[in-house]
Amino acid sequence: MERDKIDFGKDRVATLFRKMFVPTLFGMLSICAVTMADGIFVGHGVGSSGIAAVNLCIPLLMVFTGLGLMLGVGSSVVASIHLSTGNEKAARINVTQALWASSLLTLVAGLLILAFPSATARLLGASESLERDTILYLWGFIPCLVFQMWESIGLFALRLDGSPKLAMWVNIIGAVVNVVLDWWFIFPLQMGVFGAALASTLAIGIAAAIVFVYLGWKARHLRFYSLKLTAKSLRLSIRNLGYQCEIGFSSLLGEATMAVFMYMGNLMFMRYLGDNGVGAFGIACYYCPFVFMMGNAIAQSAQPIISYNISTERVRSVKAQHYALITGLFMGLLVMGAFIFAPGELVGLFIPLDDAAAAIAIEGFPEFGLGVIPFIINLVAIGWYQSVERPWPATCFALLRGAVFLIPSYIILPHLLGPSGIWLSMPASESLALLSILLFYLLTKRQSLQNQPV
């Protein structure tokens, strides 16, 4: 298994960022392609009601994804710093602790959800007509959550171990398997939304198995480390995991922001426009992972470069962040243009344009697209604060995006503007969060200049 030749301390920053970003982006976009294919198959095989049922489950699933990202970012940052000082054993221990802790947590939570599926579906906002499909999707997808944790955390370890291309192929292999099984389960086998969920479970399981094999036998630095079960070892593990969670908590909040965005949107569209409104919003939510993954790919590509060099070569770290911001702005412009100028084409991929849900989506997409650029830039900025071990600014900005600005926007704007206000809630929240980040950056920079000796 050939590894990429990467030296985070000596290679040119532009070269490092390209080597990390290109495979990371393609790997993450392959995940988005799976999500999109899933929606297309469900939309044409089940209908807009199927899309609505799946969309009701997504906020819950994003919370679990956030847990994986939290521990993935946290363990990667800590392991990066340990590797930069030559402490390979500590780096291996931190990654192993993150994997086992996430597995245990997810297993317990998944069993609780499967024990109370009807209550979970109602809590997610399912109407009586959507409850059955919502439960079927939960039954198909919840079993894969442990595998999803292994894949999420393991991909950070693969990139840090010098194998970003392998991380990309893990995502691509999982994506191809998922798309093929999606088609087979939904159309020839007529398994509906349960088939879509089962396809995802099997595909993620295969991707997780590749990660497991690599970290178990093929990794250069970050192979599994045998953990002790003594009281002292458990105490140290809890301490390490707490620090990882502190660093990566804003990543959990980032996913929680998406979960809140989708959950509140489902409630508001159900209130104002019924099942068709939720179906229209569900189409938009199938495109949201593209935006989210772009921002995440940029932040995650810059993270090991920044974390590795922050203590010795700060100029290299700042340069990596500049590349990240420029890339985020460029990609944001492309995606925003698609939402504004081609809403019919985007909606038509999922459902026929004569569907009532399609008309609602086409009208709202241009308004929704206004939030793409601040969304991506916010993720990149939060990623910087995580990478330089400043978890509290990252956490505060993530909270601003996910609760302080987003929830009031969902409550106030629809009341003032009707359905347009629902579509504009995310752009308003992300814009306010971006303004807050800019103000904080300018204030801290000014304070730093004032504190410098004359």
C-alpha positions as CSV (number, residue, x, y, z in Angstrom):
1,M,0.0,0.0,0.0
2,E,1.9,3.1,-1.3
3,R,1.9,6.1,0.9
4,D,2.1,9.7,-0.2
5,K,5.5,11.5,0.4
6,I,4.5,14.3,2.7
7,D,6.7,16.3,5.1
8,F,4.5,18.8,7.0
9,G,7.6,20.7,8.3
10,K,9.6,21.2,5.1
11,D,7.5,20.9,1.9
12,R,6.1,24.2,0.4
13,V,2.8,25.2,2.0
14,A,1.1,25.5,-1.4
15,T,2.2,22.0,-2.4
16,L,1.2,20.6,1.0
17,F,-2.2,22.2,0.8
18,R,-2.8,20.9,-2.7
19,K,-1.7,17.4,-1.8
20,M,-4.1,17.4,1.2
21,F,-7.0,19.3,-0.4
22,V,-7.5,17.6,-3.7
23,P,-7.9,14.0,-2.4
24,T,-9.8,15.2,0.7
25,L,-12.2,17.2,-1.5
26,F,-12.8,14.3,-3.9
27,G,-13.2,11.9,-1.1
28,M,-15.8,14.1,0.6
29,L,-17.6,14.9,-2.6
30,S,-17.9,11.2,-3.2
31,I,-19.8,11.0,0.1
32,C,-22.0,13.9,-1.1
33,A,-22.6,12.0,-4.4
34,V,-23.8,9.1,-2.4
35,T,-26.2,11.3,-0.5
36,M,-27.4,12.9,-3.7
37,A,-27.8,9.5,-5.5
38,D,-29.7,8.3,-2.4
39,G,-32.1,11.3,-2.8
40,I,-32.5,10.8,-6.5
41,F,-33.4,7.1,-6.1
42,V,-35.7,7.8,-3.2
43,G,-37.4,10.7,-5.0
44,H,-38.0,8.7,-8.2
45,G,-38.6,5.4,-6.5
46,V,-40.7,6.5,-3.6
47,G,-41.7,10.1,-4.2
48,S,-41.4,13.4,-2.4
49,S,-42.9,11.7,0.7
50,G,-39.9,9.4,0.8
51,I,-37.5,12.4,0.6
52,A,-39.5,14.0,3.4
53,A,-39.2,10.9,5.7
54,V,-35.5,10.6,5.1
55,N,-35.0,14.3,5.7
56,L,-36.7,14.0,9.1
57,C,-34.0,11.4,10.1
58,I,-31.0,13.4,8.9
59,P,-30.7,15.8,11.9
60,L,-30.3,12.8,14.3
61,L,-27.8,11.2,12.0
62,M,-25.8,14.4,11.8
63,V,-25.4,14.6,15.5
64,F,-23.7,11.2,15.4
65,T,-21.5,12.4,12.5
66,G,-20.6,15.4,14.7
67,L,-19.5,13.2,17.5
68,G,-17.1,11.4,15.0
69,L,-15.8,14.7,13.7
70,M,-15.3,16.1,17.2
71,L,-13.1,13.1,18.2
72,G,-11.5,13.0,14.7
73,V,-10.5,16.6,14.8
74,G,-9.4,16.5,18.5
75,S,-7.4,13.3,18.2
76,S,-5.8,14.6,14.9
77,V,-4.7,17.9,16.4
78,V,-3.3,16.3,19.5
79,A,-1.6,13.5,17.5
80,S,-0.1,16.1,15.0
81,I,1.5,17.9,17.9
82,H,2.9,14.7,19.4
83,L,4.3,13.6,16.0
84,S,6.0,17.0,15.5
85,T,7.9,16.4,18.8
86,G,8.7,12.8,17.9
87,N,6.3,11.2,20.5
88,E,4.7,8.6,18.2
89,K,3.5,6.4,21.1
90,A,1.3,9.3,22.5
91,A,-0.1,10.0,19.1
92,R,-1.1,6.3,18.6
93,I,-2.7,6.2,22.1
94,N,-4.8,9.3,21.4
95,V,-6.2,8.0,18.1
96,T,-6.9,4.5,19.6
97,Q,-8.7,6.1,22.6
98,A,-10.9,8.2,20.3
99,L,-11.9,5.1,18.2
100,W,-12.9,2.9,21.2
101,A,-14.7,5.7,23.1
102,S,-16.8,6.7,20.1
103,S,-17.7,3.0,19.4
104,L,-19.0,2.5,22.9
105,L,-21.0,5.7,23.0
106,T,-22.6,5.1,19.6
107,L,-23.5,1.5,20.4
108,V,-25.4,2.5,23.5
109,A,-27.2,5.4,21.8
110,G,-28.1,3.3,18.8
111,L,-29.6,0.5,20.9
112,L,-31.8,3.1,22.7
113,I,-33.1,4.5,19.4
114,L,-33.9,1.1,18.1
115,A,-35.8,0.2,21.3
116,F,-38.1,3.3,20.9
117,P,-38.4,3.9,17.1
118,S,-42.0,5.4,17.1
119,A,-41.1,7.8,19.9
120,T,-37.9,8.8,18.0
121,A,-39.9,9.4,14.8
122,R,-42.4,11.6,16.5
123,L,-39.6,13.5,18.2
124,L,-38.1,14.2,14.8
125,G,-41.3,15.8,13.7
126,A,-42.9,13.0,11.6
127,S,-46.5,13.4,10.8
128,E,-48.8,10.4,10.9
129,S,-48.5,9.8,7.2
130,L,-44.7,10.0,7.3
131,E,-44.1,8.0,10.5
132,R,-43.9,4.5,8.9
133,D,-41.2,5.5,6.4
134,T,-39.3,7.4,9.0
135,I,-39.2,4.3,11.3
136,L,-38.1,2.1,8.4
137,Y,-35.2,4.4,7.6
138,L,-34.1,4.5,11.2
139,W,-34.2,0.6,11.4
140,G,-32.0,0.4,8.3
141,F,-29.4,3.1,9.1
142,I,-28.9,3.1,12.9
143,P,-26.9,-0.3,12.9
144,C,-24.1,1.4,10.8
145,L,-23.4,4.2,13.2
146,V,-20.5,2.5,14.9
147,F,-19.0,1.9,11.4
148,Q,-19.5,5.6,10.6
149,M,-17.5,6.5,13.7
150,W,-14.6,4.3,12.7
151,E,-14.6,5.8,9.2
152,S,-14.9,9.4,10.4
153,I,-12.1,9.3,13.0
154,G,-10.0,6.9,10.9
155,L,-9.9,9.2,7.9
156,F,-8.3,11.9,10.0
157,A,-5.7,9.4,11.1
158,L,-5.0,8.3,7.5
159,R,-4.4,11.8,6.3
160,L,-2.1,12.6,9.3
161,D,-0.3,9.3,8.7
162,G,0.6,10.6,5.2
163,S,-2.1,8.7,3.2
164,P,-4.6,11.3,2.0
165,K,-5.1,9.5,-1.3
166,L,-6.0,6.3,0.5
167,A,-8.5,8.3,2.6
168,M,-10.0,9.5,-0.7
169,W,-10.3,6.0,-2.0
170,V,-12.0,4.8,1.1
171,N,-14.7,7.4,0.5
172,I,-14.9,6.6,-3.2
173,I,-15.2,2.8,-2.7
174,G,-17.9,3.4,-0.1
175,A,-19.7,5.8,-2.5
176,V,-19.7,3.4,-5.4
177,V,-21.0,0.5,-3.3
178,N,-23.7,2.7,-1.9
179,V,-24.9,3.9,-5.2
180,V,-25.1,0.4,-6.7
181,L,-26.9,-1.0,-3.7
182,D,-29.2,2.0,-3.6
183,W,-30.4,1.3,-7.1
184,W,-30.7,-2.4,-6.5
185,F,-32.6,-2.2,-3.3
186,I,-35.0,0.6,-4.3
187,F,-35.9,-0.4,-7.9
188,P,-35.4,-4.2,-8.6
189,L,-36.1,-5.2,-5.0
190,Q,-38.7,-2.5,-4.2
191,M,-37.4,-2.0,-0.6
192,G,-38.2,1.7,-0.5
193,V,-36.6,3.9,2.1
194,F,-35.4,0.9,4.1
195,G,-33.4,-0.2,1.1
196,A,-31.8,3.2,0.9
197,A,-30.8,3.0,4.6
198,L,-29.5,-0.6,4.3
199,A,-27.4,0.4,1.3
200,S,-25.7,3.1,3.3
201,T,-25.1,0.7,6.2
202,L,-23.4,-1.9,4.1
203,A,-21.3,0.7,2.2
204,I,-20.1,2.4,5.4
205,G,-19.3,-1.0,6.9
206,I,-17.0,-1.7,3.9
207,A,-15.3,1.7,4.2
208,A,-14.8,1.2,8.0
209,A,-13.2,-2.2,7.4
210,I,-10.6,-0.7,5.1
211,V,-9.8,1.9,7.8
212,F,-9.6,-0.9,10.4
213,V,-7.1,-2.9,8.3
214,Y,-4.9,0.1,7.6
215,L,-4.7,1.3,11.2
216,G,-4.3,-2.3,12.4
217,W,-1.4,-3.4,10.2
218,K,-0.4,-0.9,7.5
219,A,-0.1,2.5,9.2
220,R,3.4,4.1,9.3
221,H,2.9,6.1,12.6
222,L,-0.7,5.7,13.8
223,R,-1.3,2.0,14.2
224,F,-3.5,0.9,17.0
225,Y,-2.0,0.9,20.4
226,S,-2.9,-1.7,23.1
227,L,-4.7,0.2,25.9
228,K,-4.5,-0.9,29.5
229,L,-7.5,-1.4,31.7
230,T,-6.0,-0.3,35.0
231,A,-7.6,2.5,37.0
232,K,-4.6,4.9,36.2
233,S,-4.9,4.1,32.4
234,L,-8.7,4.7,32.4
235,R,-8.2,8.0,34.3
236,L,-5.6,9.2,31.7
237,S,-7.8,8.1,28.9
238,I,-10.7,10.2,30.2
239,R,-8.3,13.1,30.6
240,N,-7.1,12.7,27.0
241,L,-10.6,12.3,25.6
242,G,-11.8,15.4,27.5
243,Y,-9.0,17.4,25.8
244,Q,-9.8,16.0,22.4
245,C,-13.5,16.8,22.9
246,E,-12.6,20.3,24.0
247,I,-10.6,20.9,20.8
248,G,-13.1,19.2,18.5
249,F,-16.3,20.4,20.2
250,S,-16.9,23.1,17.6
251,S,-16.9,20.4,14.9
252,L,-19.7,18.7,16.8
253,L,-21.5,22.0,17.0
254,G,-20.9,22.4,13.3
255,E,-22.8,19.2,12.6
256,A,-25.3,20.2,15.3
257,T,-25.8,23.5,13.4
258,M,-26.8,21.5,10.4
259,A,-29.0,19.3,12.5
260,V,-30.8,22.3,14.0
261,F,-31.1,23.9,10.6
262,M,-32.8,20.8,9.2
263,Y,-34.9,20.1,12.3
264,M,-36.2,23.6,12.6
265,G,-36.7,23.8,8.8
266,N,-38.7,20.6,8.8
267,L,-40.9,22.0,11.6
268,M,-41.4,25.4,9.9
269,F,-42.1,24.0,6.5
270,M,-44.5,21.5,8.0
271,R,-46.3,24.3,9.8
272,Y,-46.5,26.7,6.8
273,L,-46.6,24.3,3.8
274,G,-47.3,20.8,5.1
275,D,-45.7,17.6,3.7
276,N,-44.9,19.2,0.3
277,G,-43.0,22.0,2.1
278,V,-40.9,19.4,3.9
279,G,-40.3,17.5,0.6
280,A,-39.1,20.8,-1.0
281,F,-36.8,21.5,1.9
282,G,-35.6,17.9,1.8
283,I,-34.3,18.5,-1.7
284,A,-32.3,21.6,-0.5
285,C,-30.9,19.5,2.3
286,Y,-29.6,16.9,-0.1
287,Y,-27.4,19.7,-1.5
288,C,-26.3,21.0,1.9
289,P,-23.7,18.2,2.4
290,F,-21.9,19.5,-0.7
291,V,-21.6,22.9,0.9
292,F,-20.7,21.4,4.3
293,M,-18.2,19.0,2.9
294,M,-16.5,21.7,0.8
295,G,-15.9,23.8,3.9
296,N,-14.8,20.7,5.9
297,A,-12.5,19.6,3.2
298,I,-10.8,22.9,3.2
299,A,-10.5,23.1,7.0
300,Q,-9.3,19.5,7.3
301,S,-6.7,19.9,4.6
302,A,-5.2,23.0,6.3
303,Q,-5.4,21.5,9.8
304,P,-2.4,19.2,9.9
305,I,-0.2,21.8,8.2
306,I,-1.3,24.4,10.7
307,S,-1.1,22.2,13.8
308,Y,2.3,20.7,12.8
309,N,3.9,24.1,12.3
310,I,2.2,26.4,14.8
311,S,4.8,26.1,17.5
312,T,7.9,26.5,15.3
313,E,6.9,28.0,12.0
314,R,3.9,30.2,12.5
315,V,4.3,31.9,9.1
316,R,3.7,28.6,7.4
317,S,0.5,28.1,9.4
318,V,-0.8,31.5,8.5
319,K,0.0,30.9,4.8
320,A,-1.9,27.7,4.9
321,Q,-5.0,29.5,6.3
322,H,-4.7,32.1,3.5
323,Y,-4.9,29.3,0.9
324,A,-7.9,27.9,2.7
325,L,-9.8,31.2,2.8
326,I,-9.2,31.9,-0.9
327,T,-10.2,28.4,-1.9
328,G,-13.4,28.7,0.3
329,L,-14.4,32.0,-1.4
330,F,-13.9,30.6,-4.9
331,M,-15.9,27.4,-4.3
332,G,-18.6,29.4,-2.5
333,L,-19.1,31.6,-5.5
334,L,-19.5,28.5,-7.8
335,V,-22.1,26.8,-5.6
336,M,-24.1,30.0,-4.9
337,G,-24.3,30.7,-8.7
338,A,-25.8,27.2,-9.2
339,F,-28.5,27.9,-6.6
340,I,-29.4,31.3,-8.0
341,F,-29.2,30.7,-11.7
342,A,-30.1,27.0,-12.1
343,P,-32.7,26.1,-9.4
344,G,-34.9,24.2,-11.9
345,E,-32.1,21.9,-13.0
346,L,-31.1,21.2,-9.4
347,V,-34.6,20.3,-8.3
348,G,-35.4,18.3,-11.4
349,L,-32.7,15.8,-10.5
350,F,-34.8,14.6,-7.6
351,I,-38.5,14.9,-8.5
352,P,-40.6,15.8,-11.6
353,L,-40.9,19.5,-12.0
354,D,-44.7,19.3,-12.0
355,D,-44.7,18.0,-8.4
356,A,-46.0,20.5,-5.9
357,A,-42.9,20.2,-3.8
358,A,-40.7,21.1,-6.9
359,A,-42.4,24.5,-7.3
360,I,-41.8,25.4,-3.7
361,A,-38.1,24.4,-4.0
362,I,-37.5,26.3,-7.3
363,E,-38.9,29.4,-5.8
364,G,-36.8,29.2,-2.6
365,F,-33.4,28.0,-3.9
366,P,-32.1,31.4,-5.0
367,E,-32.8,32.8,-1.5
368,F,-31.2,29.8,0.1
369,G,-28.1,30.1,-2.0
370,L,-27.2,33.5,-0.5
371,G,-25.9,31.7,2.5
372,V,-23.4,29.5,0.8
373,I,-20.3,31.8,0.9
374,P,-20.6,32.7,4.6
375,F,-21.3,29.1,5.5
376,I,-18.0,27.9,3.9
377,I,-15.9,30.7,5.2
378,N,-17.3,30.2,8.8
379,L,-16.2,26.5,8.7
380,V,-12.7,27.5,7.5
381,A,-12.3,30.1,10.2
382,I,-13.5,27.8,12.9
383,G,-11.1,25.2,11.6
384,W,-8.2,27.6,12.1
385,Y,-9.0,28.2,15.8
386,Q,-9.2,24.4,16.3
387,S,-5.9,23.8,14.6
388,V,-4.1,26.3,16.8
389,E,-5.5,24.9,20.0
390,R,-7.9,27.7,20.7
391,P,-11.1,25.7,21.2
392,W,-13.1,28.3,23.0
393,P,-13.3,30.9,20.1
394,A,-14.1,28.0,17.8
395,T,-16.8,26.7,20.2
396,C,-18.4,30.2,20.6
397,F,-18.5,30.8,16.9
398,A,-20.1,27.4,16.3
399,L,-22.7,28.2,19.0
400,L,-23.5,31.5,17.3
401,R,-24.1,29.6,14.0
402,G,-26.1,26.8,15.5
403,A,-28.2,28.3,18.2
404,V,-27.8,32.0,19.0
405,F,-28.5,33.2,15.4
406,L,-30.1,30.3,13.7
407,I,-33.0,29.5,16.0
408,P,-34.2,33.1,16.3
409,S,-33.9,33.5,12.5
410,Y,-36.2,30.5,12.0
411,I,-38.7,31.9,14.4
412,I,-38.6,35.6,13.4
413,L,-38.1,35.6,9.6
414,P,-41.0,33.3,8.7
415,H,-43.3,35.4,10.8
416,L,-42.2,38.5,8.9
417,L,-41.7,37.1,5.4
418,G,-43.7,33.8,5.2
419,P,-42.1,30.9,3.5
420,S,-39.3,33.1,2.1
421,G,-38.3,33.7,5.6
422,I,-37.6,30.0,6.1
423,W,-35.3,29.9,3.1
424,L,-33.5,33.0,4.3
425,S,-33.0,31.8,7.9
426,M,-29.7,30.0,7.1
427,P,-28.2,32.9,5.1
428,A,-29.1,35.4,7.8
429,S,-27.6,33.3,10.6
430,E,-24.4,32.5,8.7
431,S,-23.9,36.1,7.7
432,L,-24.3,37.3,11.3
433,A,-21.8,34.6,12.5
434,L,-19.3,35.7,9.8
435,L,-19.6,39.3,10.9
436,S,-18.9,38.2,14.5
437,I,-15.8,36.3,13.5
438,L,-14.5,39.3,11.6
439,L,-15.1,41.6,14.5
440,F,-13.3,39.2,16.9
441,Y,-10.4,38.8,14.6
442,L,-9.9,42.5,14.2
443,L,-10.2,43.2,17.9
444,T,-7.7,40.5,18.8
445,K,-5.3,41.6,16.1
446,R,-5.5,45.2,17.4
447,Q,-5.0,44.1,21.0
448,S,-2.0,42.0,19.9
449,L,-0.4,45.0,18.1
450,Q,-1.0,47.2,21.2
451,N,0.8,44.6,23.4
452,Q,3.9,44.4,21.3
453,P,6.9,46.1,22.7
454,V,7.8,49.4,21.0
